[in-house]
């Protein structure tokens, strides 16, 4: 495979972390989850940061965490809001192949049963549908590859990613 790193982007609930772990195992690569990285760096849960300091501060912390990454042969699962930062995305794109795990709005809604504790960055007054509509074109813009994940099992998604690379 000619890419040093594989970067997974997509909506909350698209399966970036789960697919990322299996992908890293299958390819003998390391796995980095930027949400966990943020929690390690701040010593707090994502939701705590969002509740305490709001989405702008959270996005700044997320951007700093991503800009600090210099991965080598890693699968990187990003938070859903990473596409809101041009700097973070430019950094990630320069590090490897950006794979968009695409799910339909209804599928996302179904998967996000527990939205208030998931650490999802919604702007004040923004609905889930509003967030989906705002981010979908950004994911498409930054993706080197798009993998449809609605109604697909994990193994099948992982297989599709490996095949597409």
C-alpha positions in Angstrom: 0.0 0.0 0.0 1.5 3.3 -1.0 -0.1 5.5 1.7 1.8 5.9 4.9 -1.4 6.6 6.9 -5.1 6.1 6.5 -7.3 8.9 7.9 -11.0 8.1 8.6 -13.5 10.9 8.5 -17.2 10.9 8.7 -20.3 11.7 10.7 -20.6 10.8 14.4 -21.7 7.2 14.5 -20.3 6.3 11.1 -18.0 3.7 12.8 -14.6 5.5 12.4 -13.2 4.2 15.7 -14.5 0.6 15.3 -13.6 0.3 11.7 -10.2 1.9 12.4 -9.2 -0.6 15.0 -10.0 -3.6 12.8 -8.4 -1.9 9.8 -5.2 -1.2 11.8 -5.1 -4.9 12.9 -5.7 -6.2 9.4 -2.9 -4.1 8.0 -0.4 -4.3 10.8 -0.6 -0.6 11.5 -0.9 1.4 14.7 -4.3 2.9 15.6 -4.8 6.5 16.8 -8.2 7.8 17.9 -8.1 11.6 18.0 -11.1 11.8 20.4 -9.1 9.6 22.9 -6.0 11.8 22.2 -8.0 14.9 23.2 -9.2 13.2 26.4 -5.6 12.2 27.2 -4.3 15.6 26.6 -6.9 17.5 28.6 -7.7 14.8 31.2 -11.4 15.3 30.5 -14.2 13.7 28.6 -15.2 15.4 25.3 -18.7 16.1 26.6 -17.2 17.9 29.7 -15.1 20.2 27.4 -18.2 20.9 25.2 -20.5 21.5 28.2 -17.8 23.6 30.1 -16.2 25.6 27.3 -18.4 25.3 24.3 -17.9 24.2 20.7 -15.3 26.8 19.7 -12.9 25.9 22.5 -13.4 22.2 21.8 -12.6 22.7 18.1 -9.4 24.6 19.0 -8.3 21.8 21.3 -9.1 19.3 18.6 -7.2 21.2 16.0 -4.1 21.5 18.3 -4.3 17.7 19.0 -4.3 16.9 15.3 -1.6 19.3 14.4 0.6 17.7 17.0 0.3 14.3 15.2 3.1 13.1 13.1 2.0 9.5 12.5 3.8 6.8 10.6 1.9 3.8 9.3 -1.2 4.6 11.4 -4.9 4.4 10.9 -6.3 7.6 12.4 -10.0 7.8 13.4 -11.0 11.5 13.7 -13.8 13.2 15.5 -16.8 14.1 13.4 -16.0 17.9 13.7 -12.5 17.7 12.4 -13.6 18.8 8.9 -14.6 22.2 10.4 -10.8 23.0 10.7 -9.1 23.7 7.4 -5.7 23.6 9.1 -6.3 20.2 10.7 -7.6 18.7 7.4 -4.6 20.1 5.4 -2.3 18.5 8.0 -4.1 15.1 7.8 -4.3 15.1 4.0 -0.6 15.7 3.8 -0.1 12.6 6.0 -2.0 10.1 4.0 -5.2 8.9 2.4 -8.4 10.5 3.7 -11.3 7.9 3.7 -14.8 9.2 4.2 -17.1 6.6 5.9 -20.4 7.8 4.5 -23.7 7.1 6.3 -27.2 8.3 5.6 -28.8 10.8 8.0 -31.4 8.2 9.2 -28.6 5.7 9.8 -26.7 8.3 11.9 -29.8 9.1 13.9 -30.3 5.4 14.6 -26.7 4.9 15.7 -26.6 7.9 17.9 -29.0 6.7 20.6 -27.1 8.5 23.3 -26.4 11.9 21.8 -26.0 14.0 24.9 -23.0 12.1 26.2 -21.3 11.3 22.9 -19.3 14.5 22.7 -20.9 15.6 19.5 -20.2 19.2 18.5 -23.5 20.9 17.8 -23.5 24.7 17.4 -25.9 26.5 19.7 -29.4 25.9 18.3 -28.1 23.5 15.7 -30.1 20.3 15.1 -28.6 17.0 14.2 -30.0 17.4 10.6 -28.4 20.9 10.5 -25.0 19.4 11.5 -25.4 16.6 9.0 -26.2 19.1 6.2 -23.3 21.4 7.1 -20.7 18.7 7.3 -21.6 16.3 4.5 -20.2 18.6 1.7 -17.0 19.1 3.8 -16.4 15.3 4.1 -16.9 15.0 0.4 -14.5 17.9 -0.3 -11.6 16.4 1.8 -12.1 12.7 0.9 -9.7 10.9 -1.3 -12.0 7.9 -1.1 -15.7 7.5 -0.1 -17.0 4.3 1.3 -20.7 3.8 1.7 -21.4 2.4 5.2 -25.2 2.5 5.5 -26.5 -1.0 6.2 -23.0 -2.5 5.8 -21.4 -4.8 8.5 -18.1 -3.8 10.0 -16.1 -6.6 8.2 -17.6 -5.6 4.9 -16.7 -1.9 5.4 -13.1 -2.8 6.4 -12.8 -5.0 3.3 -14.1 -2.3 1.1 -11.6 0.2 2.5 -8.7 -2.1 2.0 -9.8 -3.0 -1.5 -10.3 0.7 -2.4 -6.8 1.6 -1.2 
